Amino acid sequence: LAAFVPSVLLLGILSAPDAGLTDAIQPDVAQPYFLVVASLAVWIGSHRSLEAERLQTLKLNEAKFVPFAAFSSLLFLYVILTLFPNIDLATILSAYFALIGTIGVSAFLAPNLGFVAKSVGLKALADKTYRTTVPTWVAQDENGEEAELEVAPTDLMAVAAAVLVVVAD
């Protein structure tokens, strides 16, 4: 329920009649909204971590990968900008934020669509899962073997809705 509050607040702010919000959100309206969203994000995240059965930690081998990931992303950006000098940096950032937005919106919608599907009687849609193995170069389990990926139809619906939201923006 707490995850829906920021969305409802934003929809209420954007749909307020005669508030002069057609071009952009006014600063006096945006500041309380983002304060509430940031506070709820911290509160929800901290409570989820307290209720987690297993704490997520970064192992030494995973921590060694972080500088290489940062270096490779910056190198990729440099190569793209040198190979395609006509590409605007805003275009690259828009593509990056579209990808991050798709991941974020689908991560938000997937559990909620499963909950809604179970609530309206479409339990088979939420409970049916398809399993596939992921190559070790993409992801590994705790033992270093191929990881299994479970995908529900509601997950695919969430990704499709996220792509629509990002494209519509």
C-alpha positions in Angstrom: 0.0 0.0 0.0 2.8 2.4 0.8 4.3 1.9 -2.7 1.1 3.3 -4.2 1.2 6.6 -2.2 3.8 8.4 -4.4 2.1 7.4 -7.6 -1.3 8.6 -6.3 0.3 11.9 -5.1 1.9 12.5 -8.5 -1.3 11.7 -10.3 -3.2 14.1 -8.0 -0.6 16.9 -8.5 -0.6 16.5 -12.3 -4.4 16.2 -12.6 -5.1 19.2 -10.4 -7.4 21.5 -12.4 -6.4 25.1 -13.1 -3.1 24.7 -11.2 -1.0 25.9 -14.1 0.9 22.6 -14.4 0.5 22.1 -18.1 4.1 23.0 -19.0 6.0 21.8 -15.9 5.5 21.1 -12.3 5.7 24.3 -10.2 8.5 24.3 -7.7 6.2 24.9 -4.7 4.2 21.8 -5.7 7.2 19.6 -6.7 9.2 20.1 -3.5 6.7 18.4 -1.2 6.1 15.6 -3.7 9.8 14.7 -4.0 10.3 15.1 -0.3 7.4 12.6 0.3 8.7 10.2 -2.4 12.3 10.3 -1.1 11.1 9.8 2.5 8.9 6.8 1.5 11.7 5.3 -0.5 14.0 5.3 2.5 11.3 4.1 4.8 10.2 1.3 2.6 13.7 0.2 1.8 14.8 0.2 5.4 11.8 -1.9 6.5 12.2 -4.3 3.7 15.9 -4.8 4.6 14.9 -5.4 8.3 12.4 -8.0 7.3 14.7 -9.8 4.9 15.5 -13.4 5.8 19.0 -13.2 4.3 21.0 -10.0 4.3 22.4 -9.1 0.9 26.1 -8.4 1.1 28.8 -7.7 -1.5 31.4 -10.4 -1.7 35.0 -9.6 -2.3 34.9 -11.0 -5.9 31.9 -8.9 -6.6 33.4 -5.8 -5.1 36.5 -6.2 -7.3 34.2 -6.0 -10.3 32.8 -2.5 -9.5 35.8 -0.4 -10.7 35.9 -2.4 -13.9 32.2 -1.9 -14.5 32.6 1.9 -13.9 35.7 2.0 -16.2 33.9 0.0 -19.0 30.8 2.2 -18.9 33.0 5.4 -19.2 35.1 3.8 -21.9 31.9 2.8 -23.8 30.6 6.4 -23.5 34.0 7.8 -24.8 34.1 5.3 -27.7 30.5 6.2 -28.7 31.3 9.9 -28.6 34.5 9.6 -30.6 33.0 7.2 -33.2 29.8 9.2 -33.6 30.7 12.9 -33.1 27.3 14.1 -34.3 25.6 12.2 -31.4 24.3 14.5 -28.8 25.2 13.7 -25.2 21.5 14.3 -24.3 20.5 11.5 -26.7 22.9 9.0 -25.0 21.6 10.1 -21.6 18.0 9.8 -22.8 18.6 6.2 -24.0 20.3 5.4 -20.7 17.5 6.8 -18.6 14.9 5.0 -20.8 16.6 1.7 -20.0 16.8 2.5 -16.3 13.2 3.7 -16.3 12.1 0.5 -18.0 13.8 -1.5 -15.3 12.5 0.6 -12.5 8.9 0.7 -13.7 8.8 -3.1 -14.4 10.3 -3.8 -11.0 7.6 -1.7 -9.5 4.7 -3.2 -11.5 5.7 -6.9 -11.5 4.7 -7.7 -7.9 1.7 -5.3 -8.0 0.3 -6.9 -11.1 0.7 -10.3 -9.5 -1.2 -9.1 -6.5 -3.9 -7.6 -8.6 -4.2 -10.8 -10.7 -4.6 -12.9 -7.6 -7.2 -10.4 -6.2 -9.4 -10.4 -9.3 -9.4 -14.2 -9.6 -6.7 -14.6 -12.3 -4.5 -16.7 -9.9 -3.3 -18.9 -12.8 -1.9 -15.8 -14.5 0.1 -14.9 -11.4 1.2 -18.4 -10.3 2.2 -19.8 -13.6 6.0 -19.5 -14.1 8.3 -20.4 -16.9 11.8 -21.6 -16.0 15.0 -21.2 -18.1 18.7 -21.3 -17.3 20.9 -18.3 -17.7 24.4 -18.8 -19.0 27.2 -18.4 -16.4 28.7 -15.4 -18.2 25.4 -13.5 -17.5 24.5 -14.7 -14.0 25.6 -17.3 -11.5 24.1 -18.8 -8.4 25.8 -19.0 -5.1 27.8 -22.1 -6.2 29.1 -20.5 -9.4 26.8 -22.6 -11.6 24.2 -21.5 -14.1 21.4 -19.6 -12.5 17.7 -20.3 -13.2 15.3 -17.6 -14.2 11.7 -17.8 -13.3 9.3 -15.6 -15.3 5.6 -15.2 -14.7 3.2 -13.8 -17.3 2.6 -10.9 -15.0 6.3 -10.1 -15.2 6.1 -10.0 -19.0 3.1 -7.7 -18.7 5.0 -5.4 -16.4 7.9 -5.1 -18.8 5.5 -4.4 -21.7 3.7 -1.7 -19.6 7.1 -0.2 -18.6 8.2 0.0 -22.2 4.9 1.7 -23.0 5.4 4.2 -20.1 8.9 5.0 -21.1 8.1 5.4 -24.8 5.0 7.5 -24.0 7.2 9.9 -22.0 
